[in-house]
């Protein structure tokens, strides 16, 4: 059977807590969602931290530490993938266009890297460019990304190069060409986010066609396109992602839990003659290191 890496993105940073009570907020809830997703079959748990009081995004290293410690102490075998996106939200103000308006949340590259650098997960995401994200601009300038890539490289953590549009893919390949990405690079196509690349097979095929020969790739779609993209990406030889960061529904009108989305994806993949990788299989295939606590291989 073909082997597919399956990531569960369990919470994200969006305002989804107002739409579903299943979105985990506290470090305990986020860790439990990651553990439950692993038990349902996920290879990787992708985590953001949230403010336990407001439900909004948190950059507090102690929130991340509690999440990671709880997962590790549970002795659940799952690859931890921490976001390095951090504060990149810029909301322009007409009154002072050179400064951010209400809701702007910006961090330096070093600040964005802090949870990864201190907690040393096996993987982290690296957003490979700026983009219009709804009515805000997510800022990730090229020199900042080079600095982040160097920090990730020095930490021994494997970056997942997130590409929200085709220009991001071009710059991700530039990071590889400059020697800032160790080993076979891992790309992720982030599809359907306003206003990035479309969530369809044609876009996936184009982006896949532009990859270096020695690379691995994954894709996810948001909302109703989450499971269709799982099916299409897997059939095209890619890896996949589900979870409440990207989609809140199990079916029309039915709110999901993370483990239910994982279970549905596992069944879909099995039904198409594919099998989800175990964490250990993924470590071996993608050359992951586990700087915290030694290599599990």
N, C-alpha and C positions, 0 to 999 in steps of 0.2 A: 504494500500500500504506500502511496505517496504520503510523506510526512509534512505537516504544516504547523508552523509556530502560531499559537493563538494568544493574543494579548487581551487582557481585561483592563480597560481604562475606567476605573471605578467611580471617579467623582468629578474630575476636571475643575475648572475655576469659574464657570459660567453661573448665571443666576437661575440655575435649574432647581435649587432647593425650594423655590416658591411654587414650582409646578409639580413636584413629586416628593412625597415623604420618604421614598426609598433611597434618595440620594444621600449617601453618608456624609456627615459633617464633622463630627468630633474625631480626634485621632483614633480612639477606640473603634468607632463605627467604620472608619476608612480601613483600618487594619483588618477588622472582621470581614468587611466586604472583599478584601484581597484574599483572605484565607478561604472564604466560602467559594470564591471564584476559582481558586486553585483546586479545591476539592471537587468542583464541578468539571474540571478538566483544563483550565487555563494554564498555559506555559509561563506566562509573564503577567505580573501585576504592575500596571502603570499608575503612579500615584501623584496627586497634588495634595497640598494641605489646605484646610479651610479654617477660618476663625470659628471656634466653637460657639461664640456668642452671637455672631452676626450671620454665619453661614457663607460669608464672602471669602475671597482669596486671602490666604495667609502666607507670608514669607518667613514666619517665625521658625527658626531652625529647631526649636524645641518641639514644635508640633510635628515636624518631619521626623525628628528623632524618636518620638513616641510611636509614631506609625511604624517606622522601620524596626524598632526594638520589639514591638508587639508581634510583628510578622515573624521575625527571627526567633523569638522566644517560643513561638507556637510550634517550632520545628516542622512547619509545613514547607514542603519543597516547592518553592516558586521563585522565579527570577524576579527580583525587584528592579523596577525601572522608574527612576525619579525624573520629573520634569526639570529642565534647566531653563524653561521659558521665563520664569520669574516675572518681574514687573516690566512690561513692555507696552502698556496701554497708554496711548496718547490721544486725548480728546481735544481737538483744536477749539480755541476760544476766539470768537469774532472780535471781542474787545481787545484781546492781547494775543494775536495769532502766533507770536513767537514763543508763547508760554502755553502750557497745557491748561485746559479748563477743568471744571469739576469732574472727578472720576479718573483723572490722569494718574497713572501709577507706574513710575519708571524706576528701574534699578540699573546699576552698572553691570558690566560683564562679570566682575568678581562677585558681586552680590548675588547675581543669578546663579552662579556656580556654587555658592556656599553649601546648600544641602547635599549636592553631589560630592563635593570635595571633602566634606566632613564625614558623611555617612557611608561613602564608598559602596554604592549599589553595584550590581553587575552591569547594569545598563542605565542610560539616561537618554532623554530626547534632546535634540538640538535643532531649534527652528531656524531654517536656512534662508531667511529673508524677511523683509517687511511686507505687510499686506493690508489692504482695506478689510477690516473685520467688522461687518455691519456698518455702524456709523462712526467707528473709531479707527485709528491706525495702529496696528501692532508694529512697533519699531524694533528692528534687529539689523543695524547697519553692518556692512561687510567687515570693517575693521574690528568692530565689537565681536562679530562672529569668529573672526580669526583668533582673537584673544580668548574667547570661550573655548574654541576648539583646542588651543594649546593647553588650557587648564584641564580640560577633560582628558586629553592625551596624557598629561603628566600624572593624572590620578589613576590611570589604568582602567577606567570605566569605558565600556563600549558605547559610542554614541549611535543613536538611531537618527538619521538625517531626515528631518521632517520637511517635506516639500509641499507647500500649499498651492504652488503654481509652477509653471514650466521654468520660469526664471530662477526659482529657488533650486530646482534640479541642476541648472547650469552652474550656480554658485557652489552647490554641494560638491559637484565634480571638481570644481576649482580647488576646494579645500583638500580633496583627495590628491589632486595633481601637485599641490604644494607640500605634500607630505605631512599634513596635519591630522590625518585619519589613519590609525594603525590597522593592519590586517585587511581582510576583505570588507569593504564598506557595506553598511546596512542602510537602505533608503526606505522612507515611508511616504507614500502618496496620501495626502490628506485632502479628501475630495468632498465637494459639495458645500464648503463653508463660504458664506457670502463675504467677500467677492473673490473667490479663488477659483481653482480648477473645477470643472464640472464633474459630477459623480456619475460617470458612465464608462462603458467598456472602451469606447473610442479613445477617451482621454487616458485611461489606464494603458492601453496598447501603445499610444504615442510615448508616454513617459517611460514605459518599459523599454521601448526601442532606443531610448537615449542613454541607457545605463551602461557603465563600463562592464566588460565581460566578466570580471571577477566579483561582481557585486551580488548582494541579496536584496530582496525588496518585499515590502508589505503595503497594504492599502486598507483604508477604511472610508466609509461613507457616513454621513450624519443623517439623523431622523429616519424617515421611512426607507432610505437607501442603505441603511447599515447592513442588513442581511443580504440584499441583492449584491452588494459589493463584496461581501464575504464569499458568496458563491462564485462570482466572476473572477475575483482575484485568485482564489484557490485553483480554479480551472486553468488560469493563465500561468500557473507556476509560482504565485506569490504567497506570502503569509498574510494573516488577517487579524483584525481587531474588532472587538465589540465592547459594550459597557455604557454606563449611564453618563459618562462624559460626552458621548456622541449621540445618544438616543435614549429616550425615556420609556419607550413602549415595546411590549412583547408582541402585541397585535393591535389592531385599530381600537383605540379607546381603552386598552388594558395596560396599566402601568406595570413596568417590569422591575425586577431586582437584577442585580449584576449576575448572580449565579444562574438565574433563569436564561439570560441572554447567552451566557457561556454554554449552558446545556443545549440551547437551541442551535447554536453554531456547531457544537460538537456533533450533534445528531445530523445536521445538514452535511457536514464534511464526511462523516461516516457513510451516509447514504450515497455519496458520490465517489465512494471508493478511496477515501483519504482518512488519514489518522493524525490526531494531534500529537505533536512532539511532547515528550516529557521534558522537564527542565534540564535533566542531565543530557539528553540527546541534543538539546539546543546549545548547551554549553560546549559540547564537543564540535558541533557543526559550525557554530559561529565564532569559535575561539574566544569565548567569554572568560574573563578572569574574575575571581572573587577576592578582591583585595582585603575585604573585611573578614577575618576568620579563616583565611586560607582557601585554596582551591578545592572545590568539592569533588573534582574528578579524581 
